[in-house]
């Protein structure tokens, strides 16, 4: 029987699995949180917390002065962490920033938050983050509620009760009252200066519309139709042959046609 093989294989060989955990731990220390599958996040939690514990113990030894003579930093623990995290900048971040933040925390440096299933293969996704470098659970809940409230909803909002409506109306009235106090004196001054009768007399002319038209008609005609054009269209001498005749019986105007002289029957017989 095989013993001491606990943990998830993650469908990888031992070397591939170790390299995967080292890379994920480096990304976690650099970005303080990453998203991956639930199985990988659970395997990473134990691996990353061991490295954080080693960095915390190194900081405690440095503060207590338990280092060998002539050393100011714990070189041994840094070298042990560097075997897994092959990025000097991330190792420096772990010992200088993360370790002091978790110095008084007795374990549980990371948190796993499930994010649901992944589109495509329906894999279960989770986010692993450092507890001391992320928002609290209450902050996350408030953020989710704020996002949900900002989305436009199609539901009908409930009406405001009378108890809540009365204070709101009173507050609006108190806000408008100072503005009304400034406007009322100005309106009273305007009313005293000009009465309605005076305003009516200013807007309405004294003469009637017929008188205005009669006075302005010759001037308008003279401007629109010059006298030269009138003289060309209507000559001064009008012959009696083309003069119109008004028929009172039929209320129509008729033009008198010129009549030709006709010979009598007697003159025709004499000629024959």
C-alpha positions, 0 to 999 in steps of 0.5 A: 500500500502506498502512503504519504501521497495526499493532495491533488495531482491536478492531472500533472506530473510531480515536476509540472505540479511543483512548477505550477504552484511556484508560479501561482504563488509568485503571482499571488505575492505580486498581485495579492489575489488571483483567480483560478479553479477551486482545486488549484486554489486549495492546493496553492493555499497550503503551499503559499502559507508555508512560504509566508510563515517562513518569511514571518519567522525570519522577520521575528528572528531579525527583530529579536536579534537571534541571527548569527554574528555579523548578519542583519537579515535572515539569509537562510530563510530567504534562500529557502524561499528563493528555491520556490520563488525565482523572482528576486523582486517578489521575494523582496516584496514577501519579506519587506511588505507581506511579512510585517503585515501578517506578523501578529496573525496566527495563520490563515493568511489567505482567503478563497472566494468561490466565483461560480462556474466557468463558461465553456467547460463549466469549471468551478472558479475561485479567487484566492487573496491575501486577507490583510491586503484585500477588502473585508467581507463587509466591504465586498458585500457593500460593493456588490450591493452598490453595483446591483443598485446602479443597474437600471431595474424594470421593477415598479418602485413602491410609493412613498408613504405619507409619513415619509412624504410630509417631511420631504415636502416640508424640507422643499418648502423651507428651501423655496421660502427664502427665494419667494421672499426675494421675489415678492417685493420686486413684483409689488414694485412692478405692479405699482409702477405700471397699472393694467390700464396704462399697459393696455393703452400702450399696447393698443393704438388710438386709431382703428385698423380701417383708418390705418389702412386708408392712411397707408394705402396710397403710400404702399401702392406708390412704393410697390407700383411706380407711376411709370408702370401705371401710365404704360398699362392704363393710357390717359385717353380711352376711346369710346369704342372700347369703353366698358358699359355697365348693365344695371339689369344684369350687373355685368360689364359689356363692351360695345361692339362697333356696328358696320353701315348697312345699305337699305333694300331700296338702294340695292334695287336701284343699283340692280 
